Amino acid sequence: MSDSFLKNKAKHPLFGLALAGLGAMTLTPDSLFIRWSGMGAFEMLVWRGIQMGIVMFLLSYLIDRNNFSHNMKLTFSRRGLVVAMCQLVSTACFVIGIAETSVSVILFALATSPIFAAFFSRIILGERTHISTWLATIFTLFGILLTVLDAGEAHGAPDGSVLFGAACGLTASAAIGMNFVLFRKYKDLPVAPITGNGSLISGLLALAYIGPSTLFDGNIAMISVCGLLILPISFFCLTSASRYTAAANIGLLMLLETILGPVWVWIGFGETATVQMIIGGLVVITTLASYVLYTSYALQKSR
């Protein structure tokens, strides 16, 4: 998919929304394929990280081959490597968290990335933190707390530490928020190869840690659907959509993963959340949707 193709299609006013919607919907079954793979956390990291890294480097070459050499210099610059580390942390913590506890806990925690982005924007970019951010933080943390307190009763979920899993989810969310802010700060950095680099490094580090002995334990085809298809397609669509529609629209559509991810895992794997977890999730989703909508309205009003 070339830039010229995107620019021609982008003339339609709904193109950006459609592209973001495709990316968000593609991402929703990611957790289900993780469960279907039956792999340990580090084995999943190897396959997801290396596969996504290779695909993203290939994609960056195909869509911008004239500037590929220059993009590689930026990718492996000090700034590029710092941003790649954010991708590494978010990838590793997400996978480890999913392997540790209920999908619902991780996805509800992961949905808080817009709030982390707002805090990091204050620190790094000097942007003002509105009272709405503090209120949204309080309500989302309350919703996550409701989920965590009852996550041990979830049916079909891993029996690891719920608190550790939730901490992994929040750390991944913070890394994603930092990632957004750094890409805003360093607008010249190429998004696709840097993200691919972070994913690739995470996979190689996991491989160095576990070695090849258990690498083929589990269903490789299922985890490869994530690394070769779901992650690259969703990332490419969501990143490209940011050029054609408001960030608030993308933020709202990203909540589809938070809503539908646990549903797919329930349908395809039998992992179910408790009533209290669902209530906590609704608190998180409602709060974040309201926060994104209010932020978008306030931004338009200030112009």
C-alpha positions as CSV (number, residue, x, y, z in Angstrom):
1,M,0.0,0.0,0.0
2,S,1.8,3.1,-1.2
3,D,1.6,6.7,0.0
4,S,0.1,7.8,-3.3
5,F,-2.7,5.2,-2.9
6,L,-3.4,6.5,0.6
7,K,-3.5,10.1,-0.6
8,N,-5.9,9.3,-3.4
9,K,-8.3,7.4,-1.0
10,A,-7.9,10.0,1.7
11,K,-10.0,12.5,-0.3
12,H,-13.1,10.8,1.1
13,P,-14.0,12.4,4.5
14,L,-14.5,9.0,6.2
15,F,-11.2,7.5,5.0
16,G,-9.3,8.2,8.2
17,L,-12.0,6.8,10.4
18,A,-12.3,3.7,8.2
19,L,-8.6,3.1,8.3
20,A,-8.4,3.5,12.1
21,G,-11.5,1.3,12.4
22,L,-9.8,-1.4,10.3
23,G,-6.7,-1.2,12.4
24,A,-8.6,-1.3,15.7
25,M,-10.8,-4.3,14.7
26,T,-7.7,-6.2,13.4
27,L,-6.1,-5.8,16.8
28,T,-9.1,-7.1,18.8
29,P,-8.5,-10.9,18.4
30,D,-4.7,-10.6,19.3
31,S,-5.3,-11.9,22.9
32,L,-7.3,-14.9,21.6
33,F,-4.5,-16.0,19.3
34,I,-2.0,-15.6,22.2
35,R,-4.2,-18.0,24.2
36,W,-4.5,-20.4,21.3
37,S,-0.8,-20.6,20.9
38,G,-0.4,-22.2,24.3
39,M,3.1,-20.8,24.6
40,G,5.0,-19.3,27.6
41,A,5.6,-15.6,27.8
42,F,9.2,-15.6,26.5
43,E,8.5,-18.0,23.7
44,M,5.7,-15.7,22.5
45,L,8.0,-12.7,22.8
46,V,10.5,-14.4,20.5
47,W,8.0,-15.2,17.7
48,R,5.9,-12.0,18.0
49,G,8.9,-9.7,18.3
50,I,11.1,-11.1,15.5
51,Q,8.2,-11.6,13.1
52,M,6.7,-8.2,13.6
53,G,10.2,-6.6,13.4
54,I,10.9,-8.2,10.1
55,V,7.5,-7.3,8.6
56,M,7.7,-3.7,9.8
57,F,11.2,-3.2,8.3
58,L,10.0,-4.7,5.0
59,L,6.9,-2.5,5.1
60,S,9.0,0.6,5.7
61,Y,11.1,-0.2,2.7
62,L,8.2,-0.9,0.4
63,I,6.2,2.3,1.2
64,D,9.2,4.6,1.4
65,R,12.1,3.0,-0.4
66,N,13.6,6.3,-1.7
67,N,14.2,7.4,1.9
68,F,15.0,4.0,3.4
69,S,18.7,4.6,4.0
70,H,18.0,7.9,5.7
71,N,15.2,6.3,7.8
72,M,17.7,3.6,8.9
73,K,20.1,6.3,10.2
74,L,17.3,7.9,12.2
75,T,16.1,4.5,13.4
76,F,19.5,3.6,14.9
77,S,20.2,7.1,16.1
78,R,20.2,7.8,19.9
79,R,16.7,9.2,19.7
80,G,15.4,6.4,17.6
81,L,16.8,3.8,20.0
82,V,15.2,5.5,23.0
83,V,11.8,5.4,21.3
84,A,12.4,1.8,20.3
85,M,13.0,1.0,24.0
86,C,9.4,2.1,24.7
87,Q,8.2,-0.3,22.1
88,L,10.3,-3.0,23.7
89,V,8.9,-2.4,27.2
90,S,5.3,-2.2,26.0
91,T,5.7,-5.5,24.0
92,A,7.4,-7.4,26.7
93,C,5.1,-6.3,29.5
94,F,1.9,-6.9,27.5
95,V,2.9,-10.5,26.7
96,I,4.2,-11.3,30.2
97,G,1.0,-9.8,31.7
98,I,-1.2,-11.8,29.4
99,A,0.7,-15.0,30.3
100,E,0.3,-14.2,34.0
101,T,-3.4,-13.3,34.5
102,S,-6.8,-12.6,32.9
103,V,-6.9,-10.9,29.5
104,S,-9.5,-8.5,30.9
105,V,-7.1,-7.2,33.6
106,I,-4.4,-6.5,31.0
107,L,-6.6,-4.9,28.4
108,F,-8.4,-2.6,31.0
109,A,-5.0,-1.5,32.2
110,L,-3.7,-1.1,28.7
111,A,-6.5,1.3,27.9
112,T,-5.1,3.9,30.2
113,S,-2.4,4.9,27.7
114,P,-4.1,8.2,26.8
115,I,-3.8,9.3,30.5
116,F,-0.1,8.4,30.7
117,A,0.4,10.3,27.4
118,A,-1.2,13.4,29.0
119,F,1.2,13.1,32.0
120,F,4.3,12.6,29.9
121,S,3.2,15.5,27.7
122,R,3.3,17.7,30.8
123,I,6.8,16.5,31.7
124,I,8.4,16.3,28.3
125,L,6.5,18.9,26.2
126,G,5.4,21.3,28.9
127,E,1.7,20.9,28.1
128,R,-0.8,21.8,30.7
129,T,-2.4,18.9,32.6
130,H,-6.2,19.7,32.8
131,I,-8.3,18.7,35.8
132,S,-10.1,16.2,33.5
133,T,-6.9,14.2,33.3
134,W,-6.7,13.9,37.1
135,L,-10.4,13.0,37.4
136,A,-10.0,10.4,34.6
137,T,-7.0,8.9,36.4
138,I,-9.0,8.5,39.6
139,F,-11.9,6.8,38.0
140,T,-9.8,4.5,35.8
141,L,-7.7,3.4,38.7
142,F,-10.9,2.7,40.6
143,G,-12.2,0.6,37.7
144,I,-8.9,-1.3,37.4
145,L,-8.9,-1.9,41.2
146,L,-12.4,-3.4,41.0
147,T,-11.2,-5.7,38.3
148,V,-8.0,-6.7,40.0
149,L,-9.7,-7.5,43.4
150,D,-11.9,-10.1,41.7
151,A,-9.6,-11.3,38.9
152,G,-8.6,-14.4,40.9
153,E,-12.2,-15.7,40.4
154,A,-12.0,-15.4,36.6
155,H,-12.8,-18.8,34.9
156,G,-10.1,-20.2,32.6
157,A,-7.5,-17.5,33.3
158,P,-3.9,-18.3,34.2
159,D,-3.3,-18.8,37.9
160,G,-0.4,-16.4,38.2
161,S,-0.2,-13.2,40.2
162,V,-3.0,-10.8,39.4
163,L,-1.1,-7.9,40.9
164,F,2.0,-8.6,38.9
165,G,-0.1,-9.0,35.8
166,A,-1.9,-5.7,36.4
167,A,1.5,-4.0,37.0
168,C,2.7,-5.4,33.7
169,G,-0.4,-4.0,32.0
170,L,0.0,-0.5,33.5
171,T,3.7,-0.5,32.6
172,A,2.9,-1.4,29.0
173,S,0.3,1.3,29.0
174,A,2.9,3.8,30.3
175,A,5.4,2.8,27.7
176,I,2.8,3.3,24.9
177,G,1.9,6.7,26.3
178,M,5.6,7.7,26.4
179,N,5.9,6.3,22.8
180,F,3.2,8.6,21.6
181,V,4.7,11.7,23.2
182,L,8.2,11.0,21.9
183,F,7.0,10.6,18.4
184,R,5.2,13.9,18.8
185,K,8.4,15.5,20.1
186,Y,10.7,14.0,17.4
187,K,8.5,14.4,14.3
188,D,11.3,13.4,11.9
189,L,11.6,9.9,13.3
190,P,10.2,7.2,11.0
191,V,7.5,5.3,12.9
192,A,7.4,2.0,11.2
193,P,11.1,0.9,11.3
194,I,11.6,2.3,14.9
195,T,8.6,0.3,16.1
196,G,9.9,-2.7,14.2
197,N,13.3,-2.3,15.8
198,G,11.8,-2.3,19.3
199,S,9.8,-5.4,18.5
200,L,12.8,-7.1,17.0
201,I,15.1,-6.4,19.9
202,S,12.5,-7.7,22.4
203,G,12.3,-10.9,20.4
204,L,16.1,-11.3,20.2
205,L,16.6,-10.6,23.9
206,A,13.9,-13.2,24.8
207,L,15.6,-15.7,22.5
208,A,19.0,-15.1,24.2
209,Y,17.3,-15.6,27.6
210,I,15.5,-18.9,26.9
211,G,17.5,-20.4,24.1
212,P,16.0,-22.6,21.3
213,S,15.1,-25.6,23.4
214,T,11.5,-24.6,24.1
215,L,11.0,-22.3,21.1
216,F,8.8,-24.8,19.3
217,D,6.6,-25.7,22.2
218,G,3.0,-24.6,21.5
219,N,1.2,-23.7,18.3
220,I,3.5,-21.7,16.1
221,A,0.8,-21.0,13.5
222,M,-1.4,-19.2,16.1
223,I,1.4,-16.9,17.4
224,S,2.5,-16.3,13.8
225,V,-0.9,-14.9,13.0
226,C,-0.1,-12.2,15.6
227,G,3.4,-11.5,14.5
228,L,3.0,-11.6,10.8
229,L,-0.6,-10.3,10.3
230,I,-2.4,-8.8,13.3
231,L,0.3,-6.6,14.7
232,P,1.7,-5.2,11.4
233,I,-1.6,-4.6,9.8
234,S,-3.2,-3.0,12.8
235,F,-0.1,-0.8,13.5
236,F,0.2,0.3,9.9
237,C,-3.5,1.2,9.7
238,L,-3.6,3.1,13.0
239,T,-0.4,5.0,12.3
240,S,-1.5,6.0,8.8
241,A,-4.9,7.0,10.1
242,S,-3.4,9.6,12.4
243,R,-2.6,11.6,9.3
244,Y,-6.2,11.7,8.1
245,T,-8.4,11.9,11.3
246,A,-8.2,13.4,14.8
247,A,-6.3,11.6,17.5
248,A,-9.4,11.5,19.6
249,N,-11.2,9.4,17.0
250,I,-8.3,6.9,17.0
251,G,-8.3,6.8,20.8
252,L,-12.0,6.0,20.9
253,L,-11.7,3.3,18.2
254,M,-8.8,1.7,20.2
255,L,-11.2,1.0,23.0
256,L,-12.6,-1.7,20.7
257,E,-9.8,-3.9,21.8
258,T,-10.6,-3.3,25.4
259,I,-14.3,-4.2,24.8
260,L,-14.0,-7.0,22.2
261,G,-10.7,-8.6,23.3
262,P,-12.2,-10.3,26.3
263,V,-15.3,-11.3,24.3
264,W,-13.1,-13.1,21.7
265,V,-11.2,-14.9,24.4
266,W,-14.5,-15.9,26.1
267,I,-15.9,-17.2,22.8
268,G,-12.8,-19.0,21.5
269,F,-11.1,-20.0,24.7
270,G,-13.7,-20.1,27.5
271,E,-11.9,-17.5,29.7
272,T,-14.6,-15.5,31.4
273,A,-14.6,-12.4,33.6
274,T,-16.6,-12.1,36.8
275,V,-19.5,-9.6,37.2
276,Q,-17.3,-7.3,39.3
277,M,-14.5,-7.4,36.7
278,I,-17.1,-6.5,34.0
279,I,-18.3,-3.6,36.1
280,G,-14.7,-2.4,36.7
281,G,-14.1,-2.6,32.9
282,L,-17.2,-0.6,32.2
283,V,-16.0,2.1,34.6
284,V,-12.6,2.2,32.7
285,I,-14.2,2.3,29.3
286,T,-16.8,4.9,30.1
287,T,-14.3,7.1,31.8
288,L,-11.8,6.9,29.0
289,A,-14.4,7.5,26.3
290,S,-15.7,10.5,28.2
291,Y,-12.1,11.8,28.7
292,V,-11.2,11.5,25.0
293,L,-14.4,13.1,23.9
294,Y,-14.0,16.0,26.3
295,T,-10.4,16.5,25.4
296,S,-11.3,16.6,21.7
297,Y,-14.1,19.1,22.4
298,A,-11.9,21.3,24.5
299,L,-9.2,21.3,21.8
300,Q,-11.6,22.3,19.1
301,K,-13.1,25.0,21.3
302,S,-9.7,26.5,22.0
303,R,-8.9,26.9,18.3
